[in-house]
Amino acid sequence: MIFKLKEYQARLTKVRAEMAARDIDLLIVDQSEFLIYLTGFSISENMYRACLVPLKGEPVMVLRAVDLGPFLDSSWVSQSVSFADWEDPIETVASTAVKLGFADKTIGVDEDSYCMPLKRFKQLEAALPAAQFADFSGVLEVLRMRKSLAEIAFIREASRIGDLAIEAAVASAGEGRSARDAAAEVHRVFMAEGADTARAGIITAGIGNNFLHGYMTGTPLKTGDILHLELLPFKEGYSSRIMRPVVIGPVGERKAIAEKLIAIQDRQFAAMKPGAVAKDIDRIAREDVLSAGLRPDYLNITGYTIGAFPIHTPRTSDFTRVFLPNAEWTLEPGMAFHMYVSAAGVAFSETVVVTETGVEILTRAERRIFEA
């Protein structure tokens, strides 16, 4: 198991408190992020799988028979029901709920779940005609916002690996080299340092203000180009993120842009303390970038939640909590975020965790614009 049993039991207790508050007798957990949070096990959805969590009694995992071995190796949950590949997973979930005594009880489902499309829910509803269904969406996201020390340790280790990969990617960059070449170097460091098998990150050319989701290509970089590095190292499913810019040739006027962005981000970090309101933190970066004339507009968020992202989830970012002008939520100790600023092809980001007195920056690669 990734964590000690008492950590999973504490999570289960929190989930059951929320179930009780909503009069839910049985909860169906099926999204990859939440399966690994609650059970320690997650698997891709080639076929539907879910954990059935009763308000009292043992949780039961329903999954393909072929996945039973990895489940037993990695999860603390001891009860399971497996099905053959020619059997219907939803029918198995429904029949298991009936056997457990929940045929006419209130069953919680996550209405936001990417694993529970409308057709699948209708099938489940038809298979359990006497049951009542209640929405549990948005609950598990919030429950896993505050990271334990064990979780932070994995994010810290991922950050260490990301720092080393930044150093290697910068050292290997230069005229005639490509974003693909940089990605190969990043992958080499990831594998050598013990990171999970995952994508290297977003490694692309820094052009204008809307380059953060650009594509990686093998096109040789030339003098004056910016190599944008956003690395996504993972450790035991927990991600860190870091952005650094590399100019091919002399940095020139971009040095001043970089220094302004770093100063703005430093002011943002200084304000990130427990009780701070997210929109106030966002305002520091957003308004300062605009008032400095670095961008004509700023339409994206300035930070978001970071934590566990199983490799097979369709989400590459966790937007449970995001920093926007209208974000009213407050910071709490144990929350971890990816915070970033960008302008004119230059971007910087750090992975941070909120402490009792402020924030700790977990990514520690040198914070400057690099020249290759």
KEFIPA-965944 format. One record per residue (C-alpha): x, y, z; residue number from 1. Coordinates in Angstrom, 1 decimal. Layout:
! KEFIPA-965944
+--------+--------+--------+-------+
!   east !  north !     up ! nukol !
+--------+--------+--------+-------+
!      X !      Y !      Z !   NUM !
...
+--------+--------+--------+-------+
***
This chain:
! KEFIPA-965944
+--------+--------+--------+-------+
!   east !  north !     up ! nukol !
+--------+--------+--------+-------+
!    0.0 !    0.0 !    0.0 !     1 !
!    1.1 !    3.6 !   -0.7 !     2 !
!    0.0 !    4.8 !    2.8 !     3 !
!   -0.5 !    3.2 !    6.2 !     4 !
!   -3.8 !    1.7 !    7.0 !     5 !
!   -4.7 !    4.4 !    9.5 !     6 !
!   -4.6 !    7.1 !    6.7 !     7 !
!   -7.1 !    5.2 !    4.6 !     8 !
!   -9.3 !    4.6 !    7.6 !     9 !
!   -9.3 !    8.3 !    8.4 !    10 !
!  -10.3 !    9.0 !    4.8 !    11 !
!  -13.1 !    6.5 !    5.0 !    12 !
!  -14.4 !    8.1 !    8.3 !    13 !
!  -14.6 !   11.5 !    6.6 !    14 !
!  -16.4 !   10.0 !    3.6 !    15 !
!  -19.0 !    8.3 !    5.9 !    16 !
!  -19.6 !   11.5 !    7.8 !    17 !
!  -20.6 !   13.2 !    4.5 !    18 !
!  -22.7 !   10.2 !    3.6 !    19 !
!  -24.5 !   10.4 !    6.9 !    20 !
!  -25.1 !   14.1 !    6.4 !    21 !
!  -26.9 !   13.3 !    3.1 !    22 !
!  -28.8 !   10.2 !    4.3 !    23 !
!  -26.8 !    8.0 !    1.9 !    24 !
!  -26.7 !    4.3 !    2.8 !    25 !
!  -24.4 !    3.1 !    0.0 !    26 !
!  -21.9 !    5.2 !   -2.0 !    27 !
!  -20.6 !    4.2 !   -5.5 !    28 !
!  -17.0 !    5.5 !   -6.0 !    29 !
!  -15.8 !    5.1 !   -9.6 !    30 !
!  -13.5 !    7.9 !  -10.7 !    31 !
!   -9.8 !    7.0 !  -10.7 !    32 !
!   -8.7 !    9.9 !   -8.5 !    33 !
!  -11.2 !    9.0 !   -5.8 !    34 !
!  -10.7 !    5.2 !   -6.1 !    35 !
!   -7.0 !    5.6 !   -5.3 !    36 !
!   -7.7 !    8.1 !   -2.6 !    37 !
!  -10.1 !    5.8 !   -0.8 !    38 !
!   -8.9 !    2.3 !   -1.6 !    39 !
!   -5.2 !    2.8 !   -2.6 !    40 !
!   -6.1 !    1.1 !   -6.0 !    41 !
!   -7.1 !    2.5 !   -9.3 !    42 !
!   -7.2 !    1.0 !  -12.8 !    43 !
!   -8.1 !    2.3 !  -16.2 !    44 !
!  -11.7 !    2.0 !  -17.3 !    45 !
!  -11.5 !   -0.5 !  -20.1 !    46 !
!  -14.4 !   -1.9 !  -18.2 !    47 !
!  -16.4 !   -0.3 !  -15.5 !    48 !
!  -15.2 !   -0.8 !  -11.9 !    49 !
!  -16.3 !    0.8 !   -8.7 !    50 !
!  -16.0 !    0.6 !   -4.9 !    51 !
!  -19.2 !    0.2 !   -3.0 !    52 !
!  -19.0 !    2.0 !    0.3 !    53 !
!  -21.7 !    1.3 !    2.9 !    54 !
!  -22.4 !    3.6 !    5.7 !    55 !
!  -21.5 !    0.7 !    8.0 !    56 !
!  -19.6 !   -2.4 !    7.2 !    57 !
!  -16.7 !   -3.2 !    4.8 !    58 !
!  -16.3 !   -1.5 !    1.4 !    59 !
!  -16.5 !   -3.9 !   -1.5 !    60 !
!  -14.6 !   -3.5 !   -4.7 !    61 !
!  -16.3 !   -4.6 !   -8.0 !    62 !
!  -13.8 !   -5.1 !  -10.8 !    63 !
!  -12.6 !   -7.4 !  -13.7 !    64 !
!  -11.3 !  -10.7 !  -12.6 !    65 !
!   -8.1 !  -10.0 !  -14.5 !    66 !
!   -7.4 !   -7.0 !  -12.2 !    67 !
!   -8.0 !   -8.8 !   -9.0 !    68 !
!   -4.3 !   -9.6 !   -8.4 !    69 !
!   -3.1 !   -6.0 !   -8.6 !    70 !
!   -6.0 !   -4.9 !   -6.4 !    71 !
!   -5.2 !   -7.4 !   -3.7 !    72 !
!   -1.5 !   -6.3 !   -3.8 !    73 !
!   -2.2 !   -2.6 !   -3.5 !    74 !
!   -5.4 !   -2.0 !   -1.5 !    75 !
!   -6.4 !   -2.3 !    2.1 !    76 !
!   -9.9 !   -3.2 !    1.1 !    77 !
!  -10.4 !   -6.9 !    1.7 !    78 !
!  -13.8 !   -7.5 !    0.1 !    79 !
!  -14.2 !   -7.8 !   -3.6 !    80 !
!  -16.5 !   -9.1 !   -6.3 !    81 !
!  -14.9 !   -9.9 !   -9.7 !    82 !
!  -16.6 !  -10.5 !  -13.0 !    83 !
!  -15.5 !  -12.2 !  -16.2 !    84 !
!  -14.9 !  -10.1 !  -19.2 !    85 !
!  -18.1 !  -11.3 !  -20.9 !    86 !
!  -20.2 !  -10.3 !  -17.9 !    87 !
!  -21.9 !   -6.9 !  -17.5 !    88 !
!  -20.1 !   -4.7 !  -14.9 !    89 !
!  -23.2 !   -2.6 !  -14.1 !    90 !
!  -25.3 !   -5.7 !  -13.6 !    91 !
!  -22.6 !   -6.9 !  -11.3 !    92 !
!  -22.6 !   -3.7 !   -9.3 !    93 !
!  -26.4 !   -3.8 !   -9.1 !    94 !
!  -26.5 !   -7.4 !   -8.0 !    95 !
!  -23.8 !   -6.8 !   -5.4 !    96 !
!  -25.8 !   -3.9 !   -4.0 !    97 !
!  -28.8 !   -6.2 !   -3.7 !    98 !
!  -26.8 !   -8.9 !   -2.0 !    99 !
!  -25.5 !   -6.4 !    0.5 !   100 !
!  -29.0 !   -5.4 !    1.3 !   101 !
!  -29.3 !   -2.0 !   -0.4 !   102 !
!  -31.9 !   -2.8 !   -3.1 !   103 !
!  -34.4 !   -0.3 !   -1.6 !   104 !
!  -32.0 !    2.1 !    0.1 !   105 !
!  -30.5 !    5.5 !   -0.8 !   106 !
!  -27.5 !    5.1 !   -3.1 !   107 !
!  -25.0 !    7.9 !   -3.6 !   108 !
!  -23.6 !    8.6 !   -7.1 !   109 !
!  -21.2 !   11.3 !   -8.3 !   110 !
!  -23.2 !   13.1 !  -11.0 !   111 !
!  -20.0 !   14.7 !  -12.2 !   112 !
!  -18.3 !   11.4 !  -12.7 !   113 !
!  -16.7 !   10.8 !  -16.1 !   114 !
!  -17.3 !    7.1 !  -15.4 !   115 !
!  -21.1 !    7.5 !  -15.0 !   116 !
!  -22.5 !    8.8 !  -18.3 !   117 !
!  -26.2 !    9.1 !  -18.7 !   118 !
!  -26.7 !    5.7 !  -20.5 !   119 !
!  -24.8 !    3.9 !  -17.8 !   120 !
!  -26.7 !    5.6 !  -15.0 !   121 !
!  -30.0 !    4.7 !  -16.7 !   122 !
!  -28.9 !    1.1 !  -16.8 !   123 !
!  -28.0 !    1.2 !  -13.1 !   124 !
!  -31.3 !    2.8 !  -12.2 !   125 !
!  -33.3 !    0.2 !  -14.2 !   126 !
!  -31.4 !   -2.6 !  -12.4 !   127 !
!  -32.2 !   -1.2 !   -9.0 !   128 !
!  -35.8 !    0.0 !   -9.4 !   129 !
!  -36.6 !    0.2 !   -5.7 !   130 !
!  -33.5 !    2.3 !   -4.8 !   131 !
!  -33.3 !    6.0 !   -4.4 !   132 !
!  -30.3 !    7.8 !   -5.9 !   133 !
!  -28.6 !   10.9 !   -4.3 !   134 !
!  -26.0 !   13.2 !   -5.7 !   135 !
!  -22.5 !   13.0 !   -4.1 !   136 !
!  -20.7 !   15.2 !   -6.6 !   137 !
!  -18.1 !   17.7 !   -5.4 !   138 !
!  -17.7 !   16.0 !   -2.0 !   139 !
!  -14.6 !   13.8 !   -2.5 !   140 !
!  -12.8 !   16.6 !   -4.4 !   141 !
!  -13.0 !   18.8 !   -1.3 !   142 !
!  -12.2 !   16.0 !    1.2 !   143 !
!   -8.9 !   15.4 !   -0.5 !   144 !
!   -7.9 !   19.0 !   -0.7 !   145 !
!   -5.9 !   19.1 !    2.5 !   146 !
!   -2.9 !   16.8 !    2.1 !   147 !
!   -1.4 !   14.7 !    4.8 !   148 !
!    2.3 !   14.8 !    5.6 !   149 !
!    2.7 !   11.5 !    3.7 !   150 !
!    1.0 !   12.9 !    0.6 !   151 !
!    3.2 !   16.0 !    0.8 !   152 !
!    6.3 !   13.8 !    1.0 !   153 !
!    5.4 !   12.3 !   -2.4 !   154 !
!    4.8 !   15.8 !   -3.9 !   155 !
!    8.1 !   16.9 !   -2.4 !   156 !
!    9.9 !   14.0 !   -4.0 !   157 !
!    8.3 !   14.7 !   -7.4 !   158 !
!    9.4 !   18.3 !   -7.1 !   159 !
!   13.0 !   17.2 !   -6.4 !   160 !
!   12.9 !   15.1 !   -9.6 !   161 !
!   11.4 !   18.0 !  -11.6 !   162 !
!   14.2 !   20.3 !  -10.4 !   163 !
!   16.8 !   17.9 !  -11.7 !   164 !
!   15.0 !   17.5 !  -15.0 !   165 !
!   14.9 !   21.2 !  -15.5 !   166 !
!   18.6 !   21.4 !  -15.0 !   167 !
!   19.2 !   18.6 !  -17.5 !   168 !
!   16.8 !   20.1 !  -20.1 !   169 !
!   18.4 !   23.5 !  -19.9 !   170 !
!   21.9 !   22.0 !  -20.2 !   171 !
!   20.9 !   20.1 !  -23.3 !   172 !
!   19.0 !   22.9 !  -25.1 !   173 !
!   20.6 !   25.0 !  -27.9 !   174 !
!   20.3 !   26.1 !  -31.5 !   175 !
!   19.3 !   23.2 !  -33.7 !   176 !
!   17.9 !   21.2 !  -30.8 !   177 !
!   14.1 !   20.7 !  -30.5 !   178 !
!   11.4 !   20.5 !  -27.9 !   179 !
!   11.4 !   16.7 !  -28.5 !   180 !
!   15.1 !   16.6 !  -27.7 !   181 !
!   14.4 !   18.3 !  -24.4 !   182 !
!   11.5 !   15.9 !  -23.6 !   183 !
!   13.8 !   13.0 !  -24.2 !   184 !
!   16.3 !   14.4 !  -21.7 !   185 !
!   13.4 !   15.0 !  -19.2 !   186 !
!   12.2 !   11.4 !  -19.5 !   187 !
!   15.7 !   10.1 !  -19.0 !   188 !
!   16.0 !   12.0 !  -15.7 !   189 !
!   12.5 !   11.0 !  -14.6 !   190 !
!   13.2 !    7.3 !  -15.1 !   191 !
!   16.7 !    7.5 !  -13.5 !   192 !
!   15.4 !    9.3 !  -10.5 !   193 !
!   12.4 !    7.0 !   -9.8 !   194 !
!    9.5 !    9.0 !  -11.1 !   195 !
!    6.3 !    7.2 !  -12.3 !   196 !
!    5.9 !    6.4 !  -16.0 !   197 !
!    4.1 !    9.4 !  -17.3 !   198 !
!    4.4 !   12.2 !  -19.8 !   199 !
!    7.2 !   14.6 !  -19.5 !   200 !
!    5.0 !   17.6 !  -19.6 !   201 !
!    4.2 !   20.5 !  -21.9 !   202 !
!    7.5 !   21.2 !  -23.7 !   203 !
!    6.9 !   23.6 !  -26.6 !   204 !
!    7.9 !   27.0 !  -28.1 !   205 !
!    7.0 !   30.1 !  -26.0 !   206 !
!    5.2 !   32.4 !  -28.4 !   207 !
!    2.9 !   35.3 !  -27.3 !   208 !
!    0.6 !   34.9 !  -24.3 !   209 !
!   -1.4 !   31.8 !  -25.1 !   210 !
!    1.3 !   29.1 !  -25.5 !   211 !
!    0.9 !   27.2 !  -22.3 !   212 !
!   -0.9 !   24.3 !  -23.9 !   213 !
!    1.2 !   24.2 !  -27.0 !   214 !
!    2.4 !   21.1 !  -28.8 !   215 !
!    5.7 !   19.4 !  -28.7 !   216 !
!    7.5 !   19.2 !  -32.1 !   217 !
!   10.8 !   18.1 !  -33.5 !   218 !
!   11.3 !   21.4 !  -35.3 !   219 !
!   14.9 !   22.7 !  -34.6 !   220 !
!   15.0 !   25.8 !  -32.4 !   221 !
!   16.8 !   28.8 !  -33.7 !   222 !
!   18.3 !   31.9 !  -32.2 !   223 !
!   15.7 !   34.1 !  -30.6 !   224 !
!   13.2 !   31.2 !  -29.9 !   225 !
!   12.0 !   30.4 !  -26.4 !   226 !
!   11.9 !   26.8 !  -25.2 !   227 !
!    9.0 !   26.6 !  -22.7 !   228 !
!    9.4 !   23.8 !  -20.1 !   229 !
!    6.5 !   22.8 !  -18.0 !   230 !
!    7.5 !   19.5 !  -16.4 !   231 !
!    5.1 !   17.0 !  -14.7 !   232 !
!    7.0 !   14.6 !  -12.6 !   233 !
!    4.9 !   12.0 !  -10.7 !   234 !
!    5.7 !   10.0 !   -7.6 !   235 !
!    3.3 !    7.2 !   -6.6 !   236 !
!    0.6 !    9.1 !   -8.6 !   237 !
!    1.3 !   12.5 !   -6.9 !   238 !
!    2.4 !   15.3 !   -9.3 !   239 !
!    4.5 !   18.3 !   -9.0 !   240 !
!    4.8 !   21.0 !  -11.7 !   241 !
!    7.3 !   23.5 !  -12.6 !   242 !
!    7.7 !   26.0 !  -15.5 !   243 !
!   10.9 !   27.6 !  -16.7 !   244 !
!   11.8 !   29.5 !  -20.0 !   245 !
!   15.0 !   28.9 !  -22.0 !   246 !
!   16.0 !   31.5 !  -24.7 !   247 !
!   18.0 !   30.2 !  -27.6 !   248 !
!   20.8 !   32.7 !  -27.8 !   249 !
!   21.0 !   36.0 !  -25.9 !   250 !
!   18.2 !   36.7 !  -23.5 !   251 !
!   18.0 !   40.4 !  -24.3 !   252 !
!   14.9 !   42.3 !  -23.3 !   253 !
!   13.2 !   39.2 !  -22.1 !   254 !
!   15.3 !   39.3 !  -19.0 !   255 !
!   13.3 !   42.4 !  -17.8 !   256 !
!   10.0 !   40.6 !  -18.5 !   257 !
!   11.2 !   37.6 !  -16.5 !   258 !
!   12.3 !   39.7 !  -13.5 !   259 !
!    9.0 !   41.5 !  -13.4 !   260 !
!    7.1 !   38.1 !  -13.5 !   261 !
!    9.2 !   36.7 !  -10.7 !   262 !
!    8.8 !   39.8 !   -8.5 !   263 !
!    5.0 !   39.6 !   -9.0 !   264 !
!    4.9 !   35.9 !   -8.1 !   265 !
!    7.0 !   36.6 !   -5.0 !   266 !
!    4.4 !   39.1 !   -3.8 !   267 !
!    1.7 !   36.5 !   -4.5 !   268 !
!    3.6 !   33.8 !   -2.5 !   269 !
!    4.1 !   36.3 !    0.4 !   270 !
!    0.3 !   36.7 !    0.7 !   271 !
!   -0.6 !   33.0 !    0.6 !   272 !
!   -1.4 !   32.2 !    4.2 !   273 !
!   -4.2 !   30.2 !    5.9 !   274 !
!   -7.4 !   32.3 !    5.8 !   275 !
!   -6.4 !   34.3 !    2.7 !   276 !
!   -9.2 !   34.5 !    0.2 !   277 !
!   -8.3 !   33.0 !   -3.2 !   278 !
!   -9.5 !   36.0 !   -5.3 !   279 !
!   -7.2 !   38.3 !   -3.3 !   280 !
!   -4.2 !   36.0 !   -4.1 !   281 !
!   -5.3 !   35.9 !   -7.7 !   282 !
!   -5.6 !   39.7 !   -7.9 !   283 !
!   -1.9 !   40.2 !   -7.0 !   284 !
!   -0.7 !   38.3 !  -10.1 !   285 !
!   -3.5 !   39.3 !  -12.5 !   286 !
!   -3.6 !   43.0 !  -11.8 !   287 !
!    0.2 !   43.4 !  -11.5 !   288 !
!    0.8 !   41.7 !  -14.8 !   289 !
!   -1.7 !   43.8 !  -16.5 !   290 !
!   -0.7 !   47.1 !  -14.9 !   291 !
!    2.9 !   46.4 !  -15.8 !   292 !
!    1.8 !   46.2 !  -19.4 !   293 !
!    3.1 !   42.7 !  -19.8 !   294 !
!   -0.1 !   41.4 !  -21.3 !   295 !
!   -3.2 !   43.1 !  -22.9 !   296 !
!   -5.5 !   40.6 !  -21.1 !   297 !
!   -5.3 !   37.7 !  -18.6 !   298 !
!   -8.0 !   35.2 !  -19.3 !   299 !
!   -6.6 !   32.1 !  -17.6 !   300 !
!   -6.4 !   31.1 !  -13.9 !   301 !
!   -3.3 !   31.9 !  -11.9 !   302 !
!   -3.1 !   28.6 !   -9.9 !   303 !
!   -4.9 !   25.4 !   -9.2 !   304 !
!   -5.0 !   22.3 !   -6.9 !   305 !
!   -2.3 !   19.7 !   -7.3 !   306 !
!   -2.0 !   16.2 !   -5.9 !   307 !
!   -2.8 !   12.7 !   -7.1 !   308 !
!   -3.4 !   12.3 !  -10.8 !   309 !
!   -3.6 !    8.6 !  -11.8 !   310 !
!   -2.0 !    8.1 !  -15.2 !   311 !
!   -5.3 !    6.9 !  -16.8 !   312 !
!   -7.5 !    9.8 !  -15.6 !   313 !
!   -8.8 !   12.0 !  -18.3 !   314 !
!   -8.0 !   15.0 !  -16.2 !   315 !
!   -4.5 !   16.4 !  -16.4 !   316 !
!   -5.2 !   19.2 !  -13.8 !   317 !
!   -7.3 !   19.4 !  -10.7 !   318 !
!   -9.6 !   22.4 !  -10.8 !   319 !
!  -11.3 !   21.6 !   -7.5 !   320 !
!   -9.9 !   24.9 !   -6.3 !   321 !
!   -8.6 !   27.5 !   -8.7 !   322 !
!   -7.4 !   31.1 !   -8.4 !   323 !
!   -9.7 !   33.5 !  -10.3 !   324 !
!  -11.1 !   37.0 !   -9.8 !   325 !
!  -14.4 !   35.5 !   -8.4 !   326 !
!  -12.9 !   32.7 !   -6.2 !   327 !
!  -14.3 !   33.1 !   -2.7 !   328 !
!  -12.7 !   30.1 !   -1.0 !   329 !
!  -10.0 !   30.4 !    1.6 !   330 !
!   -6.6 !   28.8 !    1.9 !   331 !
!   -6.0 !   26.1 !    4.6 !   332 !
!   -2.9 !   24.3 !    5.8 !   333 !
!   -2.1 !   21.2 !    3.8 !   334 !
!   -3.5 !   22.6 !    0.5 !   335 !
!   -1.1 !   22.2 !   -2.4 !   336 !
!   -1.1 !   24.3 !   -5.6 !   337 !
!    0.5 !   24.8 !   -8.9 !   338 !
!    0.9 !   28.6 !   -9.2 !   339 !
!    2.0 !   30.2 !  -12.5 !   340 !
!    2.5 !   33.6 !  -14.3 !   341 !
!    3.3 !   34.1 !  -17.9 !   342 !
!    3.7 !   36.8 !  -20.6 !   343 !
!    5.3 !   37.3 !  -24.0 !   344 !
!    6.4 !   33.6 !  -24.2 !   345 !
!    8.0 !   33.6 !  -20.7 !   346 !
!    6.4 !   31.5 !  -17.9 !   347 !
!    7.4 !   30.6 !  -14.4 !   348 !
!    5.6 !   28.3 !  -12.0 !   349 !
!    6.1 !   26.6 !   -8.7 !   350 !
!    4.5 !   23.8 !   -6.7 !   351 !
!    3.6 !   25.1 !   -3.2 !   352 !
!    2.0 !   23.8 !   -0.1 !   353 !
!    0.2 !   25.9 !    2.5 !   354 !
!    1.7 !   25.7 !    6.0 !   355 !
!    0.4 !   27.1 !    9.3 !   356 !
!    2.2 !   30.4 !    8.6 !   357 !
!    2.5 !   30.8 !    4.8 !   358 !
!    3.6 !   28.6 !    2.0 !   359 !
!    6.5 !   26.4 !    1.3 !   360 !
!    7.8 !   26.3 !   -2.3 !   361 !
!    8.6 !   22.7 !   -3.0 !   362 !
!   10.1 !   23.2 !   -6.5 !   363 !
!   13.6 !   24.7 !   -6.1 !   364 !
!   15.2 !   24.9 !   -9.5 !   365 !
!   16.8 !   28.2 !  -10.1 !   366 !
!   14.2 !   30.8 !  -10.8 !   367 !
!   15.3 !   32.8 !  -13.8 !   368 !
!   15.2 !   32.9 !  -17.5 !   369 !
!   17.9 !   30.7 !  -19.0 !   370 !
!   20.1 !   31.2 !  -22.0 !   371 !
!   21.1 !   28.3 !  -24.2 !   372 !
+--------+--------+--------+-------+
***
